[in-house]
């Protein structure tokens, strides 16, 4: 799309044909303009890896909190059973 506009196509026509808004086009232009295809593929790969690592971190933190809660209940007794 960026190359089409650089070649002289109207932004509105390109957006209408591809089904995106003009605002989306300008956001993508600011983000991706000047990148070669190999750089774009690398960026997408890194974004995907980053998302996977963030999910892994969230799962690990959830597991850590669950284990801490279990240890806390074992050490202090379970308040729901009336024992301390």
C-alpha positions, 0 to 999 in steps of 0.5 A, a space after each residue: 500500500 505504501 509503495 502504491 501511494 509513493 507511486 502516485 495512487 490516492 490514499 483514499 482509493 488505496 484505503 477504500 480498496 484495502 478496507 482500512 481507514 485513512 488514520 490506519 494508513 497514516 499510522 502504518 506509514 509512520 511505523 513501517 515507512 522505509 523498512 525493507 521486506 526483510 526488516 518488516 518480517 524480522 520486526 513481526 517475528 520479534 513482536 510475536 516472540 515478545 508476545 509469547 514471552 509476555 504470556 509466559 511471564 504472566 503464567 509464571 507470575 500467576 503460578 508464583 502467586 498461587 504457590 505463595 497463597 498456598 504457603 501462606 494458608 499452610 503457615 497460618 492455617 486456613 481462616 475459612 475453617 476457623 483455625 489459626 
